[in-house]
Amino acid sequence: MPKTKKLQRKIESKLEKLSKLLDKIAETQIINSDDPETWDSDALYNLVENLKEAQKLLEDQPIEGKYDEFSQPLYEEGLCSLVDEYQAEAKEEF
């Protein structure tokens, strides 16, 4: 199987997760700075957690307890790196 197909599956999976998080993030749009009745601390704390999760999907993350032969941490590629790699591979295939 071409490497771009494998990358495509990884990207699609992360994009699906990101899409769900973005839907949750959009729910906080009910908060209106001019209306104290809409100020909801639970919604804001949920927003913080969802934003952290979205950032983790986008950026490379160290894999806990896994290191290379030089004792450097191994990383799970984030969506940004996967898309960069996919585009580079696609250029090489053509």
C-alpha positions as CSV (number, residue, x, y, z in Angstrom):
1,M,0.0,0.0,0.0
2,P,1.4,3.4,-0.9
3,K,2.5,5.5,2.0
4,T,0.1,8.3,1.0
5,K,-2.9,5.9,1.6
6,K,-1.6,5.2,5.2
7,L,-1.1,8.8,5.8
8,Q,-4.6,9.6,4.4
9,R,-6.2,7.2,6.9
10,K,-4.4,8.7,9.8
11,I,-5.3,12.2,8.6
12,E,-8.9,11.3,8.2
13,S,-9.1,9.8,11.7
14,K,-7.6,12.9,13.3
15,L,-9.8,15.3,11.2
16,E,-12.9,13.4,12.3
17,K,-11.8,13.8,16.0
18,L,-11.0,17.5,15.4
19,S,-14.4,18.1,13.8
20,K,-16.2,16.7,16.8
21,L,-14.1,18.9,19.1
22,L,-14.8,21.9,16.9
23,D,-18.5,21.2,17.3
24,K,-18.1,21.2,21.1
25,I,-16.1,24.4,20.9
26,A,-18.8,26.1,18.8
27,E,-21.3,25.4,21.6
28,T,-19.7,28.1,23.7
29,Q,-20.9,30.8,21.2
30,I,-24.0,31.1,23.3
31,I,-21.9,33.1,25.8
32,N,-22.5,36.7,25.2
33,S,-20.2,39.3,26.8
34,D,-23.1,41.7,27.2
35,D,-25.5,39.2,28.9
36,P,-24.4,37.9,32.3
37,E,-27.3,35.3,32.1
38,T,-25.2,33.5,29.4
39,W,-22.0,33.4,31.4
40,D,-21.4,29.8,32.2
41,S,-18.2,28.7,34.0
42,D,-18.8,25.1,33.2
43,A,-18.9,25.9,29.5
44,L,-15.7,27.9,29.8
45,Y,-13.9,25.1,31.5
46,N,-15.2,22.7,28.9
47,L,-13.9,25.1,26.2
48,V,-10.4,25.0,27.8
49,E,-10.3,21.2,27.8
50,N,-11.6,21.0,24.2
51,L,-9.1,23.5,23.0
52,K,-6.3,21.5,24.7
53,E,-7.5,18.3,23.0
54,A,-7.7,20.1,19.6
55,Q,-4.1,21.4,20.1
56,K,-2.9,17.9,20.9
57,L,-4.5,16.6,17.6
58,L,-2.7,19.3,15.7
59,E,0.7,19.2,17.2
60,D,3.2,16.3,17.6
61,Q,2.9,14.8,21.0
62,P,5.5,12.8,23.0
63,I,4.6,9.2,23.5
64,E,4.8,8.5,27.2
65,G,7.5,6.1,28.2
66,K,8.8,5.6,24.6
67,Y,12.3,6.6,23.6
68,D,14.7,6.1,20.7
69,E,18.2,4.6,21.0
70,F,19.6,8.0,22.1
71,S,17.1,8.4,24.9
72,Q,15.1,11.0,23.0
73,P,11.4,10.8,23.3
74,L,9.4,9.4,20.5
75,Y,6.5,11.5,19.1
76,E,3.1,10.7,17.7
77,E,2.7,12.9,14.7
78,G,0.0,15.6,14.9
79,L,-2.3,16.6,12.1
80,C,0.0,19.4,10.9
81,S,2.9,17.1,10.5
82,L,0.8,14.4,8.9
83,V,-0.5,16.8,6.3
84,D,3.0,18.2,5.6
85,E,4.2,14.6,5.1
86,Y,1.2,13.7,2.9
87,Q,1.8,16.6,0.6
88,A,5.5,15.9,0.3
89,E,4.8,12.2,-0.5
90,A,2.1,13.2,-3.0
91,K,4.6,15.4,-4.8
92,E,7.1,12.6,-5.0
93,E,4.6,10.2,-6.4
94,F,3.8,12.5,-9.3
